[in-house]
């Protein structure tokens, strides 16, 4: 049996199935999300507007949806939302519905977009998934904030430039990180054996 046929990549199984690989990826991304959330200036970059910060915290959630499917994306988004709620200095994110619920959809949207576009071009699919994943975060946060009267709709235009910049950065980083993931995965799966199989420790 060839190594290619024994490949256990998440892309070869039902996207809603829990696998060992997905559990490992979820754990790694959860750790990165927590680090971004607790180290000042990494995940939440303070800026003087109604949101109180620009964010890169959604990048692991986007990546999780792309490389490991919707379940990992949702878990990463949940961690992102909880950190946002617990550590926010802005009244906007003191509302748990605004802080947590939108983040559950970031990985889901990123996964759906990437899956739909990957047959055309992987880099393009990653860029669009990154952009729309970030846009999902912004649109749902602002929409819920207005619906729950946490902020007036008149403030939305002031946040749009920041949102566009965040989405563009997310698109660029998603392409880079997705490439890195697939390169590492290919090396791990297809690395040549340097010893006879009976001498290998696995």
PANUTI-392493 format. One line per 10 residues: number of its first residue (from 1); for each residue x, y, z of C-alpha. Coordinates in Angstrom, 2 decimals, padded with zeros to 5 digits. Example, Ala and Ser with C-alpha at 12.3 -4.5 7.8 and 13.67 -1.06 7.14 Angstrom:
1	012.30 -004.50 007.80; 013.67 -001.06 007.14
//
This chain:
1	000.00 000.00 000.00; 001.45 003.36 -000.99; 001.85 006.27 001.38; -000.45 008.35 -000.80; -003.24 005.85 -000.22; -002.77 005.96 003.53; -002.92 009.76 003.68; -005.11 010.91 006.57; -005.57 014.53 005.58; -008.76 016.19 006.75
11	-009.66 016.81 003.12; -010.20 013.05 002.61; -012.85 012.60 005.29; -016.29 013.97 006.02; -015.74 017.62 007.04; -017.99 017.15 010.08; -016.13 014.07 011.35; -013.84 014.28 014.38; -010.43 012.77 013.58; -007.13 012.60 015.45
21	-005.59 015.04 012.98; -008.38 017.55 013.52; -008.11 017.26 017.29; -004.38 018.00 017.08; -004.93 020.95 014.72; -007.70 022.29 016.96; -005.39 022.09 019.97; -002.57 023.92 018.21; -004.86 026.64 016.90; -006.54 027.00 020.30
31	-003.12 027.54 021.87; -002.22 030.15 019.24; -005.58 031.86 019.74; -005.03 032.02 023.50; -001.51 033.41 023.07; -002.79 036.07 020.67; -005.54 036.91 023.13; -003.48 037.20 026.30; -000.27 038.78 024.99; -000.91 042.53 024.79
41	-000.84 043.99 021.31; -000.83 040.69 019.39; -004.43 039.53 018.95; -006.15 042.77 019.91; -004.30 045.90 018.81; -005.61 048.96 020.71; -006.99 051.73 018.50; -009.12 054.76 019.46; -012.54 053.86 018.08; -015.81 052.30 019.27
51	-014.47 048.72 018.95; -011.44 049.60 021.05; -009.09 047.43 018.99; -008.17 046.01 015.62; -007.76 042.25 015.62; -005.60 039.49 014.18; -007.24 037.03 016.56; -009.54 035.74 013.83; -006.65 034.39 011.71; -006.34 031.00 013.54
61	-010.11 030.59 013.27; -010.04 031.22 009.52; -007.09 028.85 009.10; -008.79 026.20 011.21; -011.86 026.22 008.99; -009.74 026.01 005.84; -007.30 023.25 006.76; -009.36 021.18 009.20; -013.02 021.80 008.45; -015.99 023.53 010.04
71	-015.84 021.86 013.47; -012.29 023.04 014.11; -013.23 026.48 012.80; -016.18 026.67 015.19; -014.07 025.56 018.19; -011.37 028.12 017.37; -014.04 030.78 016.95; -015.58 029.90 020.30; -012.22 030.36 022.03; -011.71 033.64 020.18
81	-015.14 034.86 021.29; -014.67 033.88 024.92; -011.29 035.64 025.06; -012.80 038.70 023.42; -015.57 038.78 026.02; -013.29 038.19 029.02; -010.52 040.60 028.06; -012.38 043.41 026.32; -012.05 046.95 027.61; -014.80 048.11 025.23
91	-018.45 048.08 026.35; -019.30 046.70 022.89; -017.76 043.31 023.69; -019.00 043.13 027.25; -022.17 041.75 025.68; -021.47 037.98 025.34; -023.82 037.67 022.36; -021.84 040.27 020.40; -018.47 038.97 021.58; -019.03 035.24 021.05
101	-021.81 034.39 018.57; -020.32 036.07 015.44; -017.00 034.30 015.97; -018.67 030.88 015.63; -019.37 031.63 011.96; -015.88 032.78 010.91; -014.42 029.31 010.42; -017.65 028.00 008.96; -017.74 030.66 006.24; -014.00 030.31 005.57
111	-014.34 026.54 005.17; -017.35 026.82 002.82; -015.68 029.47 000.63; -012.34 027.64 000.46; -014.01 024.31 -000.33; -016.08 025.86 -003.08; -013.20 027.70 -004.75; -010.24 025.35 -004.21; -010.89 023.44 -007.47; -010.11 026.64 -009.39
121	-007.01 027.86 -007.55; -005.88 027.18 -003.99; -004.21 030.54 -003.36; -007.22 032.41 -004.71; -009.52 030.24 -002.60; -007.45 030.95 000.52; -007.40 034.70 -000.17; -011.16 034.92 -000.67; -011.80 032.68 002.35; -009.55 034.87 004.49
131	-011.19 038.07 003.31; -014.76 036.80 003.75; -013.94 035.12 007.07; -012.76 038.48 008.42; -015.74 040.23 006.83; -018.08 037.73 008.51; -016.65 038.70 011.87; -017.15 042.42 011.22; -020.61 042.20 009.66; -022.05 039.94 012.37
141	-020.45 041.86 015.26; -021.74 045.20 013.99; -025.12 043.77 013.03; -025.70 042.22 016.44; -024.35 045.29 018.22; -026.91 047.47 016.44; -029.75 045.00 016.94; -029.00 044.72 020.66; -028.58 048.50 020.95; -024.96 048.21 022.07
151	-024.00 050.83 019.48; -025.86 053.19 017.12; -025.90 052.35 013.42; -024.52 055.83 012.69; -021.10 054.69 013.94; -020.75 051.89 011.39; -019.18 054.04 008.61; -016.35 055.00 010.96; -015.45 051.33 011.44; -015.57 050.28 007.77
161	-012.00 051.41 006.86; -010.57 049.38 009.76; -012.70 046.39 008.74; -011.47 046.52 005.13; -007.83 046.68 006.26; -008.36 043.74 008.63; -009.95 041.72 005.82; -007.09 042.45 003.39; -004.49 041.49 006.01; -006.46 038.32 006.74
171	-006.52 037.45 003.03; -002.74 037.86 002.68; -001.90 035.94 005.87; -004.35 033.17 005.02; -002.67 032.54 001.67; 000.76 032.39 003.32; -000.30 030.19 006.23; -002.34 027.84 004.03; 000.67 027.35 001.77; 002.85 026.62 004.79
181	000.34 024.09 006.11; 000.14 022.17 002.84; 003.93 022.18 002.42; 004.42 020.79 005.93; 001.65 018.26 005.47; 003.11 017.04 002.18; 006.53 016.61 003.76; 005.15 014.72 006.73; 003.05 012.41 004.58; 005.43 011.86 001.69
191	008.82 012.04 003.43; 010.97 009.11 002.19; 011.87 006.33 004.63; 015.58 006.30 005.48; 015.48 002.83 007.07; 013.79 -000.47 006.24; 010.19 -000.45 007.42; 010.82 -003.13 010.05; 013.39 -000.82 011.71; 011.15 002.24 011.84
201	009.75 003.24 015.26; 006.21 003.69 013.91
//
